[in-house]
Amino acid sequence: MPPTAHGTGRDKGRVKNGNHKRYCRDLYRLVFGKESTPIVWIAKTTPVRLLPVPPVATAPAPAPSYLRPDQLAEVLDRHARWIKGQPGGARANLALADLEGADLSQRDLRGARLVGAKLARSRLSGTNLAGADLFGVDLRDADITRANLMQTDLRGARLRSADFSNANLRDADLRAGTLEPGGCARRGTGPDVQDAEATRQTHRTALARLQGGATAEGGIPTDLTGAVLAGANLTEADLCGAVLQNADLSGAVLTDANLSGARLNGANLTGALLDGCTFDNADLVGTRMVDCDLSQAKLGAACLTRPIDSMGSEIQRAIFDHERWIDSVGQRGERADLDGTDLSRADLRGVNLSAASLRGANLSDAALTGARLMMADLSGANLEHANLMGADLSGANLSFARLTGADLTRVNLGPAEIKDPSGRPTGRSWAANLMGADLRQAMLTDSRMVQANLTDADLENADLDGADLAGAKLQRAHLKGKAPRRR
């Protein structure tokens, strides 16, 4: 049985609209090359939503159109015949389709066109997608284990937390999404070479949707944050500029892969094969590379971690004395005063700097995963592109701090419980302060921001998916882009 997607009562009403019927007919003609029969709402029928391709990138996105499950089944059946060279075959064109949660496991989708398709939380285990056009596809949290993705175009794709374990990504194109030819087409091969202008138009539409109507200069980076690529074959894959923060690449084969300019801070490359792999200008702050042979890797101007023991003795002493101060409840050591200190690219994973003074400190690109920074004073600090995944910042002062592009996934920015000198709760709490903070393009997925003060904060294009903002103060906060989802 073909996979299904779910419609809503509101969707049902939209189907009756005359404009949508025209969109449906246009899409049917695009996919099947013939006129459609009238699409009507049938009880107990679950539609698959398809988005038509607007003529220009800046045109407003039209509302979704619909394709019945039997029509999707026909697309897949005709694609199977196209692969085998049988009569009546046609390449599957599911560009901009909404197939969230679909089960396409073990399908043969070689060369399929899935540009900008929504496949979040879908199942593609064992699926053959060799040479497919997956430009700008949404595969967040998808199961792509053991899939064949050789020479696929995955530029600009959203692959956060997707599972690519033991998948074959040999020679895959994972560069930033631009309108230049990608995948097989950049070598002058593949089905898209015959229809280059139509492919470019579809890619333009996908880029416009990713950027809300405007294409970003330099393209949209492929996002593999938190993705699982354990044991994956990435031989000769092009990951130039890709975001691989906190990704699991343990045991992956990266022979002759291009990771120039890629962000790998917090990634796990334990046991990965790196012969001929290029890391020029890559961000390797906090990257775990145990049991890796780097003798044949090309590190170039890679940005490496600054371990604590490589910093000045004053900084080392301040951190050591502060942890003693915390552990002894103020009886030994002393509170750290690191105001204005340069801690850029510092490896501070798991460090306990709760209640420390870090006003105006430079923590840009620092590795702070799992760090404890409760009630810390980080006002005016520079935390641009810092990796704070899973850190505890409850009650912290981040007023006017710069957090542009920082990874705050699953961070606790809720209130800190105030205790008396004996450690007993007083029933009072201290809310986190992010007044005037710059959080543009920050990743706040599943973060806890209960009662946080976000007055005048800039959250433009921040990812707030799953963030808990209950009781948060959002007066004059700039929320252009994806709106926060309150729980």
C-alpha positions as CSV (number, residue, x, y, z in Angstrom):
1,M,0.0,0.0,0.0
2,P,1.3,3.5,-0.7
3,P,2.0,5.9,2.1
4,T,-0.5,8.5,3.1
5,A,-0.4,12.0,4.6
6,H,-3.0,13.5,6.7
7,G,-5.4,16.3,5.9
8,T,-7.5,18.4,8.2
9,G,-11.1,19.7,8.3
10,R,-9.7,23.0,7.2
11,D,-7.9,21.4,4.3
12,K,-11.2,19.8,3.3
13,G,-12.7,23.2,2.9
14,R,-9.8,24.4,0.8
15,V,-10.3,21.7,-1.8
16,K,-13.6,23.1,-2.7
17,N,-12.1,26.4,-3.7
18,G,-12.0,26.9,-7.5
19,N,-8.4,28.0,-7.5
20,H,-7.3,24.8,-5.8
21,K,-9.1,22.7,-8.4
22,R,-7.1,24.5,-11.0
23,Y,-3.9,23.8,-9.1
24,C,-4.9,20.2,-8.8
25,R,-5.4,19.9,-12.5
26,D,-2.1,21.6,-13.2
27,L,-0.2,19.3,-10.9
28,Y,-1.9,16.2,-12.3
29,R,-0.9,17.3,-15.8
30,L,2.6,18.0,-14.6
31,V,3.0,14.5,-13.0
32,F,1.1,12.4,-15.4
33,G,1.2,14.3,-18.6
34,K,-2.6,14.3,-19.1
35,E,-5.7,15.9,-17.8
36,S,-7.0,14.9,-14.4
37,T,-10.5,13.9,-13.5
38,P,-12.2,16.3,-11.1
39,I,-10.8,16.0,-7.6
40,V,-13.5,15.8,-4.9
41,W,-13.4,15.1,-1.2
42,I,-14.2,11.5,-0.5
43,A,-15.1,10.3,3.0
44,K,-12.3,8.3,4.7
45,T,-9.9,9.3,1.9
46,T,-6.6,10.7,3.1
47,P,-5.0,13.1,0.6
48,V,-1.4,13.7,-0.1
49,R,-0.7,17.4,-0.3
50,L,1.4,18.8,-3.2
51,L,2.5,22.4,-3.6
52,P,2.5,23.8,-7.2
53,V,5.6,25.5,-8.6
54,P,5.2,29.3,-8.8
55,P,6.7,31.0,-11.8
56,V,9.2,33.2,-9.9
57,A,11.1,32.8,-6.6
58,T,9.6,35.9,-5.0
59,A,6.0,35.1,-5.8
60,P,3.8,34.4,-2.8
61,A,3.6,30.7,-2.1
62,P,0.2,29.3,-3.2
63,A,-1.9,27.2,-0.8
64,P,-1.4,23.4,-1.0
65,S,-3.1,21.2,-3.6
66,Y,-4.1,17.6,-3.1
67,L,-3.4,14.2,-4.7
68,R,-5.3,11.1,-3.7
69,P,-3.5,8.1,-2.4
70,D,-4.4,6.2,-5.5
71,Q,-2.8,8.9,-7.6
72,L,0.4,8.7,-5.6
73,A,0.3,4.9,-6.1
74,E,0.1,5.6,-9.9
75,V,3.1,7.9,-9.7
76,L,5.1,5.2,-8.0
77,D,3.9,2.5,-10.3
78,R,4.7,4.5,-13.4
79,H,8.2,5.4,-11.9
80,A,8.9,1.7,-11.5
81,R,8.0,1.1,-15.1
82,W,10.2,4.1,-16.1
83,I,13.2,2.5,-14.3
84,K,12.6,-0.8,-16.1
85,G,12.1,0.9,-19.5
86,Q,8.6,-0.5,-19.8
87,P,5.7,1.1,-21.8
88,G,3.7,3.7,-19.8
89,G,6.6,4.6,-17.5
90,A,7.3,8.1,-16.3
91,R,9.8,9.6,-13.9
92,A,8.2,10.3,-10.5
93,N,7.8,14.0,-10.0
94,L,6.9,14.7,-6.3
95,A,8.5,18.1,-6.1
96,L,7.2,20.1,-3.2
97,A,5.0,17.3,-2.0
98,D,3.9,17.0,1.6
99,L,4.6,13.4,2.5
100,E,5.4,13.9,6.1
101,G,5.5,10.5,8.0
102,A,5.2,8.5,4.8
103,D,6.5,5.0,4.5
104,L,8.6,4.7,1.4
105,S,10.9,1.9,2.7
106,Q,12.5,-0.4,0.3
107,R,11.2,1.5,-2.7
108,D,13.2,2.0,-5.9
109,L,13.2,5.7,-6.4
110,R,16.3,6.1,-8.5
111,G,16.3,9.4,-10.3
112,A,13.0,10.5,-8.7
113,R,12.3,14.3,-8.4
114,L,11.6,15.2,-4.8
115,V,12.8,18.8,-4.8
116,G,11.6,20.6,-1.6
117,A,9.4,17.6,-0.6
118,K,8.3,17.4,3.0
119,L,9.4,14.0,4.2
120,A,10.0,14.8,7.9
121,R,9.7,11.7,10.1
122,S,9.2,9.6,7.1
123,R,10.6,6.0,6.6
124,L,13.1,5.5,3.8
125,S,15.0,2.6,5.2
126,G,16.7,0.5,2.4
127,T,15.2,2.8,-0.3
128,N,17.2,3.3,-3.5
129,L,17.5,7.0,-4.2
130,A,20.6,6.9,-6.3
131,G,20.8,10.0,-8.6
132,A,17.5,11.4,-7.1
133,D,16.9,15.1,-6.9
134,L,16.5,15.9,-3.2
135,F,17.4,19.5,-3.4
136,G,15.9,21.4,-0.4
137,V,14.1,18.3,0.8
138,D,12.9,18.2,4.5
139,L,14.0,14.9,6.0
140,R,14.2,15.9,9.6
141,D,14.0,13.0,12.0
142,A,13.6,10.6,9.1
143,D,14.7,7.0,9.0
144,I,17.1,6.7,6.0
145,T,19.1,3.8,7.4
146,R,20.8,1.6,4.7
147,A,19.4,3.7,1.9
148,N,21.3,4.2,-1.3
149,L,21.9,7.9,-1.9
150,M,24.8,7.7,-4.4
151,Q,25.2,10.9,-6.4
152,T,22.0,12.4,-5.0
153,D,21.5,16.2,-5.0
154,L,20.9,17.0,-1.3
155,R,22.0,20.6,-1.5
156,G,20.2,22.9,1.0
157,A,18.4,19.9,2.5
158,R,17.1,19.9,6.1
159,L,18.4,16.7,7.6
160,R,18.5,17.6,11.3
161,S,18.4,14.5,13.5
162,A,17.8,12.2,10.5
163,D,19.2,8.6,10.8
164,F,21.6,7.8,7.9
165,S,23.2,4.8,9.7
166,N,25.0,2.6,7.2
167,A,23.6,4.5,4.3
168,N,25.5,4.9,1.0
169,L,26.1,8.6,0.3
170,R,29.1,8.0,-2.0
171,D,29.6,11.1,-4.3
172,A,26.5,12.8,-2.9
173,D,26.2,16.5,-3.3
174,L,25.6,18.1,0.1
175,R,26.8,21.6,-0.6
176,A,24.8,24.8,0.1
177,G,21.6,25.1,-2.0
178,T,22.2,27.4,-5.0
179,L,20.8,27.6,-8.5
180,E,23.9,26.1,-10.0
181,P,23.6,22.5,-11.3
182,G,24.2,19.9,-8.6
183,G,24.2,16.1,-8.2
184,C,24.7,14.2,-11.4
185,A,23.7,17.3,-13.5
186,R,27.0,19.1,-12.6
187,R,28.8,16.3,-14.4
188,G,26.5,16.5,-17.4
189,T,24.7,13.2,-16.6
190,G,21.3,12.2,-15.2
191,P,17.7,12.9,-16.3
192,D,17.8,16.6,-15.2
193,V,20.3,17.5,-17.9
194,Q,17.5,17.0,-20.5
195,D,15.3,19.4,-18.7
196,A,17.7,21.9,-17.1
197,E,15.5,25.0,-17.2
198,A,12.5,23.2,-15.6
199,T,14.9,21.8,-12.9
200,R,16.3,25.3,-12.3
201,Q,12.8,26.7,-11.9
202,T,11.8,24.1,-9.4
203,H,15.0,24.6,-7.4
204,R,14.3,28.4,-7.4
205,T,10.9,27.7,-5.9
206,A,12.3,25.4,-3.3
207,L,14.9,28.1,-2.3
208,A,12.3,30.7,-2.1
209,R,10.2,28.6,0.3
210,L,13.3,27.9,2.5
211,Q,14.0,31.6,2.7
212,G,10.4,32.8,2.9
213,G,10.4,34.3,-0.6
214,A,14.0,35.4,-1.1
215,T,17.1,33.4,-2.0
216,A,20.0,33.8,0.5
217,E,23.3,35.1,-0.9
218,G,25.7,32.2,-1.1
219,G,22.9,29.6,-0.8
220,I,21.2,27.7,2.0
221,P,23.6,25.4,3.9
222,T,22.7,21.7,4.2
223,D,21.7,21.1,7.8
224,L,22.8,17.8,9.3
225,T,22.7,19.0,12.9
226,G,22.4,16.0,15.2
227,A,22.1,13.6,12.3
228,V,23.2,10.0,12.7
229,L,25.7,9.0,10.0
230,A,27.3,6.1,11.9
231,G,28.9,3.7,9.5
232,A,27.7,5.7,6.5
233,N,29.7,5.7,3.3
234,L,30.5,9.3,2.4
235,T,33.4,8.5,0.0
236,E,33.9,11.5,-2.3
237,A,30.8,13.2,-0.9
238,D,30.8,17.0,-1.2
239,L,29.9,18.5,2.3
240,C,31.4,21.9,1.6
241,G,29.8,24.4,4.0
242,A,27.5,21.8,5.5
243,V,26.3,22.1,9.1
244,L,27.2,18.9,11.0
245,Q,27.0,20.2,14.6
246,N,26.6,17.3,17.1
247,A,26.3,14.8,14.3
248,D,27.3,11.2,14.8
249,L,29.9,10.2,12.2
250,S,31.4,7.4,14.2
251,G,32.8,4.7,11.9
252,A,31.8,6.7,8.8
253,V,33.9,6.4,5.6
254,L,34.9,9.9,4.6
255,T,37.7,9.0,2.1
256,D,38.3,11.9,-0.3
257,A,35.2,13.7,1.1
258,N,35.2,17.5,1.0
259,L,34.4,19.1,4.3
260,S,35.8,22.5,3.6
261,G,34.1,25.2,5.6
262,A,31.8,22.6,7.3
263,R,30.7,23.1,10.9
264,L,31.6,20.0,12.9
265,N,31.7,21.4,16.4
266,G,30.5,18.8,18.8
267,A,30.4,16.1,16.1
268,N,31.6,12.6,16.9
269,L,34.1,11.2,14.3
270,T,35.4,8.4,16.5
271,G,36.9,5.6,14.3
272,A,36.0,7.4,11.0
273,L,38.2,6.8,7.9
274,L,39.6,10.2,6.9
275,D,42.1,9.4,4.2
276,G,42.2,12.2,1.7
277,C,39.4,14.1,3.5
278,T,39.6,17.9,3.2
279,F,38.9,20.0,6.3
280,D,40.1,23.3,5.0
281,N,38.5,26.2,7.1
282,A,36.2,23.6,8.8
283,D,35.0,24.3,12.3
284,L,36.4,21.4,14.4
285,V,35.9,23.0,17.9
286,G,34.8,20.3,20.3
287,T,34.9,17.6,17.6
288,R,35.6,14.1,18.9
289,M,38.2,12.3,16.7
290,V,39.3,9.4,18.9
291,D,41.0,6.5,16.9
292,C,41.1,8.6,13.8
293,D,44.2,8.6,11.5
294,L,44.7,12.2,10.4
295,S,48.0,11.5,8.6
296,Q,46.4,11.5,5.2
297,A,43.7,14.1,6.0
298,K,44.0,17.7,4.7
299,L,43.4,20.0,7.7
300,G,44.4,23.2,5.9
301,A,43.2,26.2,8.0
302,A,40.8,24.2,10.1
303,C,39.6,25.9,13.3
304,L,40.6,23.6,16.2
305,T,39.6,23.5,19.9
306,R,41.6,25.4,22.5
307,P,41.8,23.0,25.4
308,I,41.7,24.6,28.9
309,D,45.3,23.5,29.6
310,S,46.5,25.5,26.6
311,M,45.1,28.8,28.0
312,G,46.9,31.1,30.4
313,S,47.5,30.0,34.0
314,E,45.2,32.7,35.3
315,I,42.2,31.3,33.4
316,Q,43.0,27.7,34.4
317,R,43.3,28.8,38.0
318,A,40.0,30.8,37.9
319,I,38.0,27.8,36.5
320,F,39.6,25.4,39.0
321,D,39.0,27.6,42.0
322,H,35.5,28.3,40.9
323,E,34.6,24.6,40.8
324,R,36.0,24.2,44.3
325,W,33.9,27.2,45.4
326,I,30.8,25.5,43.9
327,D,31.5,22.1,45.4
328,S,32.2,23.5,48.8
329,V,29.2,25.8,48.8
330,G,31.5,28.8,49.1
331,Q,33.8,27.4,51.8
332,R,36.9,27.0,49.6
333,G,38.1,28.5,46.3
334,E,36.4,31.6,45.0
335,R,33.9,32.8,42.4
336,A,35.4,33.1,39.0
337,D,35.7,36.6,37.6
338,L,36.2,36.2,33.8
339,D,34.8,39.5,32.6
340,G,36.1,40.3,29.2
341,T,38.2,37.2,28.9
342,D,38.9,35.7,25.5
343,L,37.5,32.1,25.6
344,S,36.7,31.9,21.9
345,R,36.9,28.3,20.6
346,A,37.6,27.1,24.2
347,D,36.7,23.5,25.0
348,L,34.4,24.0,28.1
349,R,32.2,21.0,27.6
350,G,30.6,19.9,30.9
351,V,32.4,22.7,32.9
352,N,30.6,24.1,36.0
353,L,30.7,27.9,35.9
354,S,27.4,28.5,37.7
355,A,27.2,32.0,39.2
356,A,30.5,32.9,37.5
357,S,30.9,36.5,36.2
358,L,31.5,36.4,32.4
359,R,30.3,39.9,31.5
360,G,31.5,40.8,28.0
361,A,33.5,37.6,27.7
362,N,34.3,36.3,24.2
363,L,32.9,32.8,24.0
364,S,32.3,32.8,20.2
365,D,32.6,29.3,18.7
366,A,33.2,27.8,22.2
367,A,32.3,24.2,22.9
368,L,29.9,24.4,25.9
369,T,27.8,21.3,25.5
370,G,26.4,20.1,28.8
371,A,28.0,23.1,30.6
372,R,26.4,24.2,33.9
373,L,26.0,28.0,33.8
374,M,23.1,28.5,36.3
375,M,22.8,32.1,37.5
376,A,25.9,33.0,35.6
377,D,26.3,36.6,34.5
378,L,26.9,36.6,30.7
379,S,25.5,40.0,30.0
380,G,27.0,41.5,26.9
381,A,29.0,38.3,26.2
382,N,29.8,37.2,22.7
383,L,28.4,33.6,22.2
384,E,28.1,33.7,18.4
385,H,28.1,30.2,16.9
386,A,28.8,28.7,20.4
387,N,27.7,25.1,20.9
388,L,25.5,25.1,24.1
389,M,23.5,22.0,23.4
390,G,22.1,20.6,26.6
391,A,23.6,23.3,28.8
392,D,21.9,24.5,31.9
393,L,21.5,28.3,31.8
394,S,18.6,28.5,34.3
395,G,18.4,31.9,35.9
396,A,21.4,33.1,33.8
397,N,21.8,36.8,32.8
398,L,22.2,37.0,29.0
399,S,20.9,40.5,28.6
400,F,22.3,42.0,25.4
401,A,24.4,39.0,24.7
402,R,25.2,38.0,21.1
403,L,24.0,34.5,20.4
404,T,23.7,34.7,16.6
405,G,23.8,31.2,15.1
406,A,24.4,29.6,18.5
407,D,23.2,26.0,19.1
408,L,20.9,26.1,22.1
409,T,19.1,22.8,21.5
410,R,17.6,21.4,24.6
411,V,19.1,24.2,26.7
412,N,17.4,25.0,30.1
413,L,16.7,28.8,30.2
414,G,14.0,28.4,32.7
415,P,14.0,29.9,36.2
416,A,16.6,28.9,38.8
417,E,15.4,27.7,42.1
418,I,16.8,29.8,45.0
419,K,18.0,27.8,48.0
420,D,19.1,28.9,51.5
421,P,22.7,28.4,52.7
422,S,21.9,24.8,53.8
423,G,20.7,23.9,50.3
424,R,17.0,23.8,51.1
425,P,14.5,25.4,48.6
426,T,13.1,28.8,49.6
427,G,10.1,28.6,47.3
428,R,11.5,31.5,45.2
429,S,13.1,31.4,41.8
430,W,15.1,33.6,39.5
431,A,14.1,33.9,35.8
432,A,16.6,33.8,32.9
433,N,17.2,37.3,31.5
434,L,17.6,37.6,27.7
435,M,16.5,41.2,27.4
436,G,17.9,42.7,24.1
437,A,19.8,39.5,23.3
438,D,20.7,38.8,19.7
439,L,19.3,35.3,18.9
440,R,19.1,35.6,15.1
441,Q,19.4,32.2,13.5
442,A,19.9,30.6,16.8
443,M,18.8,27.0,17.3
444,L,16.4,26.8,20.2
445,T,14.8,23.4,19.4
446,D,13.2,21.8,22.4
447,S,14.7,24.5,24.7
448,R,13.0,25.4,28.0
449,M,12.4,29.1,28.2
450,V,9.7,29.2,30.9
451,Q,9.3,32.7,32.3
452,A,12.4,33.9,30.5
453,N,12.6,37.7,29.9
454,L,12.9,38.1,26.1
455,T,11.9,41.8,26.0
456,D,13.5,43.5,22.9
457,A,15.3,40.3,22.0
458,D,16.0,39.6,18.3
459,L,14.8,36.1,17.3
460,E,14.7,36.6,13.6
461,N,14.9,33.2,11.8
462,A,15.6,31.5,15.1
463,D,14.4,27.8,15.2
464,L,12.0,27.6,18.1
465,D,10.4,24.3,17.2
466,G,9.3,22.6,20.4
467,A,10.6,25.4,22.6
468,D,8.6,25.9,25.8
469,L,7.9,29.6,26.2
470,A,5.2,29.4,28.9
471,G,5.1,32.6,30.8
472,A,7.9,34.2,28.8
473,K,8.0,38.0,28.4
474,L,8.0,38.7,24.6
475,Q,7.3,42.5,24.6
476,R,8.8,44.1,21.5
477,A,10.7,40.9,20.7
478,H,11.5,40.5,17.0
479,L,10.0,37.1,15.9
480,K,10.3,37.4,12.1
481,G,10.4,34.0,10.5
482,K,9.2,30.8,12.3
483,A,6.9,31.7,15.2
484,P,7.4,30.0,18.6
485,R,5.1,27.1,19.4
486,R,3.8,27.5,22.9
487,R,3.2,24.3,24.8
